[in-house]
Amino acid sequence: MTSCHVAEDPIKKVAIFGGTHGNELTGVFLVKHWLETSTEIQRTGLEVKPFITNPRAVKKCTRYIDCDLNRVFDPENLGKKKSEDLPYEVRRAQEINHLFGPKDSEDSYDIIFDLHNTTSNMGCTLILEDSRNDFLIQMFHYIKTSLAPLPCYVYLIEHPSLKYATTRSIAKYPVGIEVGPQPQGVLRADILDQMRKMIQHALDFIHNFNEGKEFPPCAIEVYKIMEKVDYPRNESGEISAIIHPKLQDQDWKPLHPEDPVFLTLDGKTISLGGDQTVYPVFVNEAAYYEKKEAFAKTTKLTLNANSIRSSLH
C-alpha cells in the first residue's frame, strides 16, 4: 500500500447545517447570519450552502417537534411513503435527503457540517463516523492544529450496534461539530467564537486541498464510544441517583473503576466499577435524560491517515 492517496476527488459542494436541534442556538445564529452575509464562508471554486434543517423546532426553540431529526436518516425512514401522517422530522428528513442527497449516491453533497451545542463541558468537539477515512482524519488534524492551544477533541461514534442515522450522514464526508458547555436556548459569545473558528479552519483545509496542497501522513488522538451509561433507577423507572460532583464537568478526563459517578439523595456514592479506565463524554447532557443516558464511556486511541492530494493536481 502506498502512503499517498492521490485519487481523492476535489470538493465541490459543502453544506453547513444549523438548527438540527432547534434549541442549540450557536449553529442557528451562525447559519442565519451566513444566509444574509456569506462572505466569511465563501471559498474560490466551492459551493457552500448554509441551511436551517429544522425550522419548526427553531421557531419554537425546542429540540424537535415529533422526534429527533438527528436519528431518522436511515433507509427505513427515508424510504417511507410520503404522507401527512408521518412525524414532522421524518418528512423533513426526506426533504433534506432530496435537497442534499440522496444518501449513498454520487449526487450527494461532498461535505455536510452539522452544528450542535451540548450542555456538557466538552469544549470543541469534532464527531467522526468512520475511522478509516483519510480525508476526514486529515481535516480534523488540520482543525486541531489550527485551534491549538485551544483543545479540540475527536469523538468517534463507529460502533457495531449503536447506529445513529445522523442528518449529516447523507454527505460523502459527514462532520459533526459540537461545542459546549452552553444551556439550551442560550447564546454564549465564547462558544460562538469557537464554533465559528472551527468552520473557518475546515473551509480553509478544503480550499487548500482543492488548490493542490499535499497533506503528509498524520495521526490524531480520538475517543471511541464503548457504551452509554444510564442513571440508576428505582422500580418505577425514575432516576434514583444523580451525576456525582467529582464527575460533573469532567468530560474527556480519565475515569477509573473506583471513581465515583453517581450520588443518591441519602448520600450513597456509586462508583464506575468494571476493570478499565475510560473517558466520559456528554456528562449530564440535558437532551439525553429522555434517551436514558447519563454519560457515554469512551476509550482513547490513535488513528493514522495516509497523505492525501486532490486528484486534479
C-alpha positions as CSV (number, residue, x, y, z in Angstrom):
1,M,0.0,0.0,0.0
2,T,1.4,3.4,-0.9
3,S,1.5,6.2,1.5
4,C,-0.1,8.6,-0.9
5,H,-3.8,8.7,-1.8
6,V,-3.7,10.9,-4.9
7,A,-7.1,9.8,-6.0
8,E,-9.2,12.0,-3.7
9,D,-11.6,14.0,-5.9
10,P,-11.7,17.8,-5.3
11,I,-14.6,19.0,-3.1
12,K,-17.3,20.9,-4.9
13,K,-20.4,21.0,-2.7
14,V,-20.4,21.8,1.0
15,A,-23.4,22.4,3.3
16,I,-23.4,23.9,6.8
17,F,-26.5,22.8,8.8
18,G,-27.8,24.7,11.8
19,G,-30.9,24.0,13.9
20,T,-31.0,20.2,13.5
21,H,-31.9,20.6,17.2
22,G,-33.9,23.9,17.4
23,N,-32.7,24.9,20.9
24,E,-29.0,24.6,20.1
25,L,-28.6,28.2,19.2
26,T,-25.0,28.7,18.1
27,G,-25.5,26.9,14.8
28,V,-28.9,28.6,14.3
29,F,-27.4,32.0,14.9
30,L,-24.4,31.4,12.6
31,V,-26.3,29.9,9.8
32,K,-28.9,32.7,9.8
33,H,-26.0,35.2,9.7
34,W,-24.4,33.4,6.8
35,L,-27.7,33.2,4.9
36,E,-27.6,37.0,5.0
37,T,-23.9,37.6,4.7
38,S,-21.9,34.7,3.2
39,T,-18.5,36.3,2.6
40,E,-16.9,34.6,5.5
41,I,-17.8,31.1,4.3
42,Q,-17.1,31.5,0.6
43,R,-14.0,29.9,-0.9
44,T,-13.0,30.1,-4.6
45,G,-14.5,27.3,-6.7
46,L,-16.5,25.9,-3.8
47,E,-20.3,26.0,-3.3
48,V,-21.0,26.5,0.4
49,K,-24.7,26.4,1.4
50,P,-25.8,27.4,4.9
51,F,-29.2,25.7,5.8
52,I,-31.6,25.6,8.7
53,T,-32.6,22.0,9.0
54,N,-35.5,22.0,11.5
55,P,-37.2,25.4,11.1
56,R,-40.3,24.5,13.1
57,A,-38.2,23.4,16.1
58,V,-36.1,26.5,15.7
59,K,-39.2,28.7,15.8
60,K,-40.4,27.0,19.0
61,C,-36.8,26.9,20.4
62,T,-37.2,23.2,21.2
63,R,-35.0,20.2,20.3
64,Y,-37.6,18.7,17.9
65,I,-41.4,18.7,17.1
66,D,-42.2,15.0,16.9
67,C,-39.0,13.0,17.0
68,D,-35.2,13.6,16.9
69,L,-34.2,14.7,13.4
70,N,-30.7,13.6,14.0
71,R,-31.7,9.9,14.4
72,V,-34.0,9.3,11.4
73,F,-31.7,9.3,8.4
74,D,-31.9,5.5,8.0
75,P,-33.2,3.7,4.8
76,E,-36.5,2.8,6.5
77,N,-37.5,6.4,7.4
78,L,-36.1,7.9,4.2
79,G,-37.9,5.3,2.1
80,K,-41.3,5.7,3.8
81,K,-44.2,6.7,1.5
82,K,-44.8,10.5,1.7
83,S,-47.8,11.2,4.0
84,E,-49.0,13.9,6.3
85,D,-49.3,11.2,9.0
86,L,-45.6,10.8,9.2
87,P,-43.8,12.6,12.0
88,Y,-42.7,16.1,11.0
89,E,-39.0,15.3,11.3
90,V,-39.3,12.2,9.1
91,R,-41.0,14.3,6.4
92,R,-38.3,16.9,6.9
93,A,-35.5,14.2,6.6
94,Q,-37.0,13.1,3.3
95,E,-36.9,16.8,2.0
96,I,-33.3,17.2,3.2
97,N,-32.3,13.9,1.6
98,H,-33.8,15.1,-1.6
99,L,-32.0,18.5,-1.4
100,F,-28.6,17.3,-0.3
101,G,-28.5,13.6,-1.1
102,P,-29.7,11.2,-1.9
103,K,-27.8,9.3,0.8
104,D,-25.1,6.9,-0.6
105,S,-25.4,8.3,-4.1
106,E,-22.9,10.0,-6.4
107,D,-25.1,13.2,-6.4
108,S,-25.0,13.8,-2.6
109,Y,-23.1,16.7,-1.2
110,D,-19.4,16.2,-0.6
111,I,-19.3,17.5,3.0
112,I,-22.0,18.4,5.5
113,F,-21.0,20.3,8.7
114,D,-23.8,19.8,11.2
115,L,-23.5,22.4,14.1
116,H,-24.6,21.4,17.6
117,N,-24.3,22.6,21.2
118,T,-24.0,20.4,24.3
119,T,-24.8,21.4,27.9
120,S,-21.8,19.1,28.8
121,N,-18.3,20.5,29.4
122,M,-16.9,19.1,26.1
123,G,-15.3,22.2,24.7
124,C,-14.7,22.0,20.9
125,T,-15.6,18.5,19.6
126,L,-15.4,17.0,16.1
127,I,-17.6,13.9,15.6
128,L,-16.2,11.3,13.3
129,E,-18.3,8.4,11.9
130,D,-15.6,6.4,10.1
131,S,-12.2,5.5,11.5
132,R,-10.7,4.7,8.0
133,N,-11.5,8.0,6.3
134,D,-8.1,9.5,5.4
135,F,-9.7,12.8,4.2
136,L,-11.6,13.5,7.4
137,I,-8.7,12.4,9.7
138,Q,-6.5,14.9,7.7
139,M,-9.2,17.6,8.0
140,F,-9.6,17.0,11.8
141,H,-5.8,17.1,12.2
142,Y,-5.7,20.5,10.4
143,I,-8.6,21.9,12.5
144,K,-7.0,20.6,15.8
145,T,-3.6,22.1,14.9
146,S,-5.1,25.4,13.8
147,L,-7.1,25.8,17.0
148,A,-4.1,25.0,19.3
149,P,-3.5,25.8,22.1
150,L,-7.3,25.6,22.4
151,P,-8.1,21.9,22.8
152,C,-10.3,20.2,20.2
153,Y,-11.4,16.6,20.8
154,V,-12.5,14.0,18.3
155,Y,-15.4,11.7,19.2
156,L,-15.5,8.5,17.1
157,I,-19.1,7.1,17.0
158,E,-18.3,4.0,15.0
159,H,-19.9,1.1,16.8
160,P,-21.3,-2.3,15.8
161,S,-24.7,-1.9,17.5
162,L,-25.1,1.9,18.1
163,K,-26.4,3.2,14.8
164,Y,-27.0,7.0,14.7
165,A,-28.5,7.7,11.3
166,T,-27.5,11.4,11.6
167,T,-28.7,14.3,9.5
168,R,-25.1,14.8,8.1
169,S,-24.8,11.1,7.1
170,I,-26.3,11.8,3.7
171,A,-23.0,13.5,2.7
172,K,-19.9,11.6,1.4
173,Y,-18.0,13.2,4.3
174,P,-20.2,13.9,7.4
175,V,-18.8,16.2,10.0
176,G,-20.4,16.7,13.4
177,I,-19.4,19.9,15.3
178,E,-20.3,20.0,18.9
179,V,-19.4,22.9,21.2
180,G,-20.2,23.4,24.9
181,P,-21.0,23.9,27.6
182,Q,-24.0,26.0,26.6
183,P,-27.5,25.8,28.1
184,Q,-30.4,25.1,25.7
185,G,-32.0,28.2,24.3
186,V,-28.9,30.4,25.2
187,L,-26.2,32.0,23.1
188,R,-22.7,32.4,24.6
189,A,-20.1,34.6,22.8
190,D,-17.2,32.4,23.7
191,I,-18.9,29.2,22.3
192,L,-20.0,31.1,19.2
193,D,-16.4,32.2,18.5
194,Q,-15.0,28.7,18.9
195,M,-17.6,27.2,16.5
196,R,-17.0,29.9,14.0
197,K,-13.3,29.3,14.1
198,M,-13.8,25.5,13.6
199,I,-15.8,26.2,10.4
200,Q,-13.2,28.7,9.2
201,H,-10.3,26.2,9.6
202,A,-12.4,23.4,8.0
203,L,-13.2,25.6,4.9
204,D,-9.5,26.7,4.7
205,F,-8.5,23.0,4.7
206,I,-10.9,22.2,1.9
207,H,-9.6,25.3,-0.1
208,N,-6.0,24.2,0.4
209,F,-6.8,20.7,-0.7
210,N,-8.7,21.8,-3.8
211,E,-5.7,24.1,-4.7
212,G,-3.5,21.0,-4.8
213,K,-1.7,21.1,-1.5
214,E,-0.5,17.7,-0.4
215,F,-1.1,16.8,3.3
216,P,1.6,14.4,4.6
217,P,0.7,11.3,6.7
218,C,-0.7,12.3,10.1
219,A,-2.1,10.8,13.3
220,I,-4.8,12.1,15.6
221,E,-6.0,11.0,19.1
222,V,-9.7,10.1,19.2
223,Y,-12.1,8.9,21.8
224,K,-14.1,5.9,20.6
225,I,-17.6,5.2,22.0
226,M,-17.8,2.0,24.1
227,E,-21.2,2.2,25.7
228,K,-23.8,4.6,27.1
229,V,-24.5,4.6,30.8
230,D,-28.0,5.2,32.2
231,Y,-28.8,6.8,35.6
232,P,-29.6,4.4,38.4
233,R,-33.4,3.9,38.6
234,N,-36.0,2.7,41.1
235,E,-38.6,0.0,40.4
236,S,-40.9,2.7,38.8
237,G,-38.1,3.6,36.3
238,E,-37.5,7.0,38.0
239,I,-33.9,8.3,38.4
240,S,-32.6,7.4,41.8
241,A,-29.2,9.0,41.7
242,I,-27.6,12.0,40.1
243,I,-24.2,12.7,38.5
244,H,-21.6,12.8,41.3
245,P,-19.9,16.3,41.8
246,K,-16.5,14.7,41.1
247,L,-17.7,13.5,37.6
248,Q,-19.6,16.7,36.8
249,D,-17.8,18.8,34.1
250,Q,-15.0,16.2,33.8
251,D,-15.7,15.2,30.1
252,W,-12.6,13.7,28.4
253,K,-10.8,13.2,31.8
254,P,-9.7,9.6,32.8
255,L,-12.3,7.8,34.9
256,H,-11.1,4.8,36.9
257,P,-13.2,1.8,38.2
258,E,-13.1,3.1,41.8
259,D,-14.1,6.6,40.9
260,P,-17.5,8.0,41.9
261,V,-20.0,8.5,39.1
262,F,-23.4,8.8,40.9
263,L,-24.7,10.1,44.2
264,T,-28.0,9.1,45.8
265,L,-30.2,11.5,47.8
266,D,-29.2,9.8,51.0
267,G,-25.5,10.4,50.3
268,K,-24.5,7.0,48.9
269,T,-21.8,7.1,46.3
270,I,-21.9,4.7,43.3
271,S,-18.6,4.1,41.6
272,L,-17.9,3.3,38.0
273,G,-16.9,-0.4,38.5
274,G,-15.5,-2.6,35.8
275,D,-11.8,-3.2,35.2
276,Q,-10.6,-0.4,33.0
277,T,-10.1,3.3,32.8
278,V,-12.5,5.1,30.5
279,Y,-13.0,8.7,29.3
280,P,-16.6,10.0,29.9
281,V,-18.3,12.3,27.4
282,F,-21.7,14.0,27.3
283,V,-21.7,14.0,31.1
284,N,-25.1,15.1,32.4
285,E,-26.2,16.3,28.9
286,A,-29.7,17.8,29.2
287,A,-31.0,16.4,26.0
288,Y,-30.1,12.8,26.9
289,Y,-32.2,12.5,30.0
290,E,-35.0,11.3,27.7
291,K,-32.6,8.9,26.0
292,K,-31.7,7.4,29.4
293,E,-28.0,8.4,29.0
294,A,-26.1,9.9,31.9
295,F,-22.8,9.8,30.1
296,A,-21.0,7.8,27.4
297,K,-17.9,5.8,28.1
298,T,-15.1,6.1,25.5
299,T,-11.7,4.6,25.0
300,K,-8.7,6.6,23.7
301,L,-6.9,5.5,20.6
302,T,-4.8,6.9,17.8
303,L,-5.9,7.0,14.1
304,N,-3.4,7.3,11.3
305,A,-4.1,8.8,7.9
306,N,-2.1,8.4,4.6
307,S,-1.1,11.5,2.8
308,I,-3.8,13.0,0.5
309,R,-3.8,15.2,-2.5
310,S,-6.6,16.3,-4.9
311,S,-6.7,14.1,-8.0
312,L,-6.8,17.2,-10.2
313,H,-3.2,18.1,-9.4
